[in-house]
Amino acid sequence: MPRAVITTAGVLAAGLVAYAQPAADHTRSTRQLDQELYFRPSAEGARMVASGFEEPLADLMWVRATLIFGERYDEGNAGEWQEWLSGVIGVVTRLDPAWRTPYTYGGGMLSSMGLTVEAGEVYERCAAALPQDYWCPFARGMNEVLYEDDPLAGARWLEVAAQRPGAPVWYGAAAAAMHSRAGQRKVGLLYLEEQIATTENPAVRESLEVQRGRLMHDELVAGWEEECVTRRDSGRRLRAPEELPPAGSLLPLNPRGDPWIVGGDGVVRSAKAELERVVRARRREWSLIRR
């Protein structure tokens, strides 16, 4: 074979290798990281392996869980790592049920990823394992209020929290407030402010701040909803949000961060909240049609 042909083939081969190498390195790195998620023993299996060293094993698994959370939180809510993280937090809390940190921070991490049912289970497990702790049943109740839209279940958990030693005196009033939307918002804001002030994880704090913005938005809208509806029914429907405040006044900044609009029902609210309202209305229509 002529030397020129061999040389040309070698150059082309080298170029193909150079071109493919970055993709190969990325694939290898991703697969190695994914393989780290394969090891997720059951609590019973982990306890058997620990053979009396449950607490050190729980420490190691908790460190790994927090590292994976930090590495993958920005990936959003896609992938199997959320299921892995939820399972590992469950194992840790069963290996060392008296350790409070995995309950409080673990529940917050799960909520920030949208795994609110799993977060509720963690808080409930905490309430059972730490009968002197008032915060865990309180968090369990607020999980029902903020994420599951079940204020009655939330009130029951807040009542449990209020009866525990050292519970803040306002817990009892908070349980009673759950029976009104305004009360739910006020208690929710107090809870979120406390969470934001104490969490050290930026991702969890971001999620809590988003939820706080939603509640602050709802509080504002509740204050002017009646006037908006009155104007609509009297034929003076608002054409723009700027028409709502008295002359010379301005609407407050939207806590949700998006523009104010006049919704289809004539009420001024955020654009995102209006979309959510429309989606809920359509779901109710579909549920009625299917009956």
N, C-alpha and C positions, 0 to 999 in steps of 0.2 A: 504494500500500500504506500503511495507517495507520502513523503514526509509532510507535505503541505496539508494533505487531508487529515493526517493524524493530529497535526498541530491545531487545525481548525476544530476538529472534534473535541480535543482537550479543552480548548478555550470555551466552547459552547457548554461543555459539561461543567466546567468550573463556574460559569455564569449561572447555570441552572441551580447548582448547589447554593451559591451565594444568594440567589433570589428566594429559594425555598427555605433557607435556614431560619430566618426570623419567624416565619409561620410555624415551622417545626418547634422552635424554642417556645413560642407562645402556647402551642398545643400541649407540649410536655409540661410546662408550668401549670397550665389549667388542670390537666389531668392529675398532676401531683397534688394540687390543692383539693381537687374533688375526692381523691383517695383518702385524704385526711378526714373526710366526713363519713367514710364507711364504718368506722369504729364507733358504734353507739350501743353499748350493752344495755340490757334491762337492769332495773334496780336490783333485782334478785341475783342476776349474774354478776353484777359489779360487787355486790356484798359478798358473794361466794369467793370471788377473786381476791378481794381485799383481805379476807381472813383476819379480821380484827384491826385492820388499818383503814377503816372506812373514812375517817376524817381526812387523812392525807390524800386518799384517792379523790375524795370530793374536792379538796383544794386544787388538785391538778386538773380535774375536769372543769372546774369553774374558771380557772385561768385560761384554759383552751377555749372555752365558750366565749369569754369576753374578747379574746384575741380574734376569733373568727367573726364575731359581731362587728368589731372595728374594721376588719378587712373587707367585709362583704355588705355592710349596711347600704353603701351607695349603689349597689346593684338593684335596689328596689325590691319589689315583692315577687320577683320571679326566681325560680330555682328551688332546689331541694334543701338548701342550707337552713331555711327557716324551720323546716320540719326537724332537721338534725338539732338545731339549737334548742327548740322547744323540748325535744326528747332529753337532751343532756341536762337542761335545767331541771326537768322532772327527776332525773336520776340523782343529781346532786342534792336536791331537797329531800330525797328519800334516804340517801346515804348518811346525811348529817342533818336530821330534821330540826335540831336546835339552833342551827346557824341561820341567822336572820337575813344576812346580805343577799343570798341567792333568791330569796322571796321578794324582797323589796326592789332590788335592781333588776332581777330577772323578770319580774312582772312588768316593770317599766320597759325593758327591752322588747318584750313580746308585744306589748301594746303599741309601741312605736312602729312595729312592722305590720300592724293590722291584725295580729293574732290575739284578738281581744278575748275570745272564749278561753284560749289557753292561759292568758294572763289571769283571768278570773279564777281558773282552777288553781293556779299557783297561789294567789292570795287566799283562797279558801283553805288550801292545805296549810298555809301559814297560820291562819286563824285557829285551826285545829291543833297544830303542833305547838303553838305558843299561846296558851290560854290566858296569860297575863298581858299580852300585847294588844293594845287597842287599835293600833294603826292598821293592822292587817285586815280585820273585818271592815274597818272604815274604807280601805282601798277596794275591798271586794264590793262594797255597796256602791262606791263611786264608779267602779267599772260598769256596773249595771246601768247606772244613770247616764254616763257620758257616752258609752259605746253600744250598749244593748237596748237603750231606750226603754228601760223597765224601772220606773221610779218606785213602784211599790216594793219590788225585790230589793232595790237599793235602800229604801227606808227600813226594811227589816234588818238588813246588815248594819245599818247605822245605829239602830237600837241596840244591837248586840255590842257594838263598839262602845256606845255610851255607858254601858253597864260595867265595863272593865276598869280595873284599878288605874287611876291617874289620867283617865280620859278627859280631854278638854270639856269644859262645861257646855260649850256650844254644840257638842255632838247631838245632845237630845233635841235641841231646837232644830238642828239640821235635819234630823229624821222627820220631824213634823213638817218641815218646809218642803219635803219631797212631794207633798200632795198638790203643789201648785207649780206651774212652769217657772214662774218668777223665782220661787224658792229654790228650784233645782238649779237654775242658772247661778244664783248667788252662792249656794253651797259649792257648786262645781268650780266657780272661780276661786274660792278660798282654797279648795283642795289643790287646784292646779298651781296657784301661786306658791303654796307650800312645797309642792313637788319640784317646781322650777328652781326654787331657792336652795334645795338640798341636793339635787342631782348633779353629778360631776361628768356625766356622759353627754357630749355635745349633740349626738344624734337623738337621744331620748329627750333632751331639753328642747330641741327643735320641734319634735312631735308634740310636746306639751304646749309649746307656744302657739302652734297652729290651732290646737284645740281651744286654747284660751281665746285666741282671736275669733273663733267661731262663736263662743259664748258671749263675748263682748259685743259682737255684731248682732246677735239675737236679742240682747238686752236693749240695744239702741232701737232696733226695728219694732220691738214690742211697745216702746214708748210712743211711737208715732203711727202705729198701724191703724188705730181707731180713726184718727183724723184722715188718713189716706182713704179708708173705706167710706167715711162720711162724704168726702169730696166726690168719690166715684159715684155713690148712690144718688147724690144730688145733682149730677150732671156736670160737676166741675172737676172731672178727672185730671190728675196731674199729667202733663205732657213731658216733663223732664224733672229729674230729682231736685234741681236747683229751685223749683217752684215751691218745695215743701217748707223750708224755713221762712220766718218772717223777713220782710224786706230789710236789707242791710246785714242779714246774717248768712252764715255759710253752714253747709252740712259738715259734721265732723268727719275726720278721716276714717275711711273704712278699715276696721281692725283686721279684716280678712285680706286686705291689700289689693283688691281688684276694684273696678269702677262701681259706683252706685247706678242703678237703673230703676225704671218704673216697671214692676212686674206685670204679668198678664192679669193679675187681680187688682191692679191699681196701687199696690203697696210698694214703697221704695225699699229696695234691698240690694245686696251685692249681686253681681252677675252670676257668680258661682252658686249662691244660695237660690237664685231664681231657677237655674238649671236643675238643681236638686229638687226644688218644689215641683217642677214640671214632670220630672222622672217619677217622683212619688205619686203624683196624680195619675199618670199613665198606668203605673202598676196597679193602683186601686181600680181603675177602669177595667184592666185585663182580668183582675181577680173577680170582678162582678160579672163579666161576660162569661167566664168559665164556669160559673156556678150553675 
